[in-house]
Amino acid sequence: IRVCCCLLGTVFFAYGAAAASVPAPTSLLVDQVGALADADRAELLARLQAIQASGRAQVAILISSGTDGEPLADYSLRVAEAWQLGRAKRDDGLLIVVVPAVPAARIEVGYGLEGVIPDARASQWLDDLLPAVRNKDVAAGLDRLLQRIDEVLPLTAPKKSTSEENYLFPDHPEWRLPFVLAIFSPFALFPLFFGRWGSLASGP
């Protein structure tokens, strides 16, 4: 039993030591292998930034140099956890990991987006992406993928300005003055009925 435990410990230690390191999230698009031309990288990054600015989700891409033998599902999950994509209360992050050398790809979806991007849909998108990765046309494949993601992301409701939220009777502005007079005019009558104490009450 001791020998078996030692052997299992050695296997787990070797697996942990071989695990690929997670790159720092220096950008929404991290290309470790230089798979993208500068123009393609700029265009994809602009699309990622536009999605984030819209408040609908936070999408990031990692073009990885490899997982050092670690299953891509485990590696991409570690990257997603380290990068902490999405808003905390909505968990609306999405990570795309592409490994051109294999080739392989995976999409990690936050819980907040699972309703619009279920596993079946993500799997179909990956099936469409992989031929482009094999043909070393990663930019075109990612561009199509981002287009599909953008099409299914939920729309954000327009924010009301503070003035609109606090404005009295926005549909009937003619009611505002009568309302104010009805509320505050009685205070002007206090001195007539309560003398000095009424003046103190009506002063504010």
C-alpha positions in Angstrom: 0.0 0.0 0.0 2.8 2.4 0.8 4.5 1.7 -2.5 1.2 2.4 -4.3 0.7 5.6 -2.4 4.2 6.8 -3.2 3.7 6.0 -6.9 0.3 7.9 -6.9 2.0 10.8 -5.2 4.7 10.9 -7.8 2.2 10.9 -10.6 0.2 13.7 -9.1 3.4 15.7 -8.4 4.6 15.2 -12.0 1.2 16.3 -13.4 1.2 19.4 -11.2 4.8 20.3 -12.2 3.9 19.8 -15.9 0.9 22.0 -15.8 1.2 25.0 -18.1 1.4 28.4 -16.4 -1.5 30.8 -16.8 -0.5 34.0 -18.7 -1.3 37.3 -17.1 -4.5 39.0 -18.4 -2.6 42.0 -19.9 -5.3 42.5 -22.5 -8.7 41.1 -23.6 -6.7 39.4 -26.4 -3.5 37.5 -25.5 -1.6 36.0 -28.4 1.3 33.9 -27.1 2.3 32.5 -30.5 2.0 35.5 -32.8 -0.8 33.9 -34.7 -2.4 37.2 -35.6 -1.2 40.0 -37.8 -1.2 43.5 -36.2 -4.2 44.6 -38.2 -6.2 41.5 -37.3 -5.2 41.8 -33.7 -6.3 45.4 -33.5 -9.7 44.6 -35.2 -10.5 41.7 -32.9 -9.4 43.7 -29.8 -11.7 46.5 -30.8 -14.6 44.1 -31.0 -13.9 42.7 -27.6 -13.7 46.2 -26.1 -16.9 47.2 -27.8 -18.7 44.2 -26.2 -17.3 45.1 -22.8 -18.2 48.8 -23.2 -21.8 47.8 -24.0 -22.2 46.2 -20.6 -23.5 43.0 -22.1 -20.6 40.7 -21.2 -16.8 40.6 -20.9 -15.3 38.4 -23.6 -11.5 37.6 -23.8 -9.4 35.5 -26.1 -6.2 33.5 -25.3 -4.2 32.0 -28.2 -2.1 29.6 -26.2 1.3 28.2 -26.9 0.2 24.9 -25.4 -1.0 23.2 -22.2 2.1 20.9 -21.6 -0.1 17.8 -21.7 -2.8 19.1 -19.4 -6.4 18.5 -20.8 -7.6 21.7 -22.5 -10.8 21.6 -20.4 -8.8 21.8 -17.2 -6.3 24.4 -18.5 -9.0 26.7 -19.9 -10.9 26.5 -16.6 -7.8 27.5 -14.7 -7.3 30.5 -17.1 -10.9 31.6 -16.6 -10.7 31.4 -12.9 -7.4 33.3 -12.9 -8.6 36.0 -15.2 -11.9 36.5 -13.4 -13.9 37.7 -16.4 -17.3 39.3 -16.1 -19.1 41.3 -13.4 -19.2 39.8 -10.0 -23.0 39.7 -9.4 -23.8 38.7 -13.0 -20.9 36.3 -13.9 -21.2 37.3 -17.5 -17.6 36.5 -18.6 -16.7 34.4 -21.6 -13.2 33.0 -22.4 -12.1 31.6 -25.8 -8.9 29.5 -25.7 -7.3 28.5 -29.0 -4.2 26.2 -29.2 -3.1 26.3 -32.9 -0.3 23.7 -32.4 -2.8 20.9 -31.6 -5.1 22.3 -33.1 -7.8 22.7 -30.4 -10.2 25.3 -29.0 -12.6 25.7 -26.1 -15.1 28.2 -24.8 -15.6 28.8 -21.1 -19.0 30.5 -20.3 -19.9 32.2 -17.0 -23.1 31.1 -15.3 -24.8 34.4 -16.2 -24.5 33.6 -20.0 -25.3 29.9 -19.9 -28.9 30.6 -20.8 -28.0 32.2 -24.2 -24.8 30.2 -24.8 -25.6 26.6 -23.7 -23.0 23.8 -24.3 -24.6 22.6 -27.5 -24.4 26.1 -29.1 -20.8 26.6 -27.9 -19.9 23.1 -29.3 -21.3 24.0 -32.6 -19.4 27.2 -32.7 -16.2 25.4 -31.9 -16.8 22.9 -34.8 -17.0 25.9 -37.1 -13.9 27.5 -35.6 -11.5 24.5 -35.8 -11.2 24.3 -39.6 -10.0 27.9 -39.6 -7.5 27.1 -36.9 -6.2 24.1 -38.9 -5.9 26.3 -42.0 -3.9 28.9 -40.0 -6.7 31.4 -40.6 -7.2 32.0 -36.9 -8.2 35.7 -37.3 -11.1 34.9 -39.7 -12.3 32.1 -37.5 -12.3 34.3 -34.4 -14.0 37.1 -36.2 -16.9 34.8 -37.2 -17.1 33.5 -33.6 -17.3 36.9 -32.1 -20.0 37.9 -34.5 -22.1 34.9 -33.4 -21.4 35.7 -29.7 -22.4 39.3 -30.3 -25.7 38.3 -31.9 -26.9 36.2 -28.9 -25.7 38.4 -26.0 -28.7 39.9 -24.1 -29.4 43.6 -24.8 -28.9 46.1 -22.0 -31.9 48.2 -20.9 -31.3 52.0 -21.3 -30.4 53.7 -18.1 -32.7 56.5 -16.9 -31.1 59.7 -15.9 -31.4 60.8 -12.3 -33.5 63.8 -13.3 -36.0 61.6 -15.0 -36.3 59.2 -12.1 -36.9 62.0 -9.6 -39.0 64.3 -11.7 -42.6 64.8 -10.6 -45.3 63.7 -13.0 -43.2 63.3 -16.1 -46.3 62.6 -18.2 -48.3 65.5 -16.8 -45.9 68.5 -16.1 -48.9 70.8 -15.6 -49.7 69.0 -12.4 -46.4 69.9 -10.7 -47.3 73.4 -9.5 -50.7 72.5 -8.1 -49.2 69.6 -6.3 -46.5 71.7 -4.7 -49.1 74.4 -3.7 -51.4 71.8 -2.2 -48.7 70.3 -0.1 -47.0 73.5 1.2 -49.7 76.2 1.1 -51.3 75.1 4.4 -48.1 76.0 6.2 -48.6 79.6 5.3 -51.8 79.6 7.3 -50.4 78.4 10.5 -49.6 81.9 11.9 -53.3 82.9 11.5 -54.4 80.1 13.7 -51.5 79.3 16.0 -49.8 82.7 16.5 -46.1 82.6 17.3 -45.9 78.9 17.3 -47.5 78.7 13.9 -44.9 81.1 12.6 -42.1 78.7 13.8 -43.8 75.8 12.0 -44.3 77.7 8.7 -40.9 79.2 8.6 -39.0 76.1 7.1 
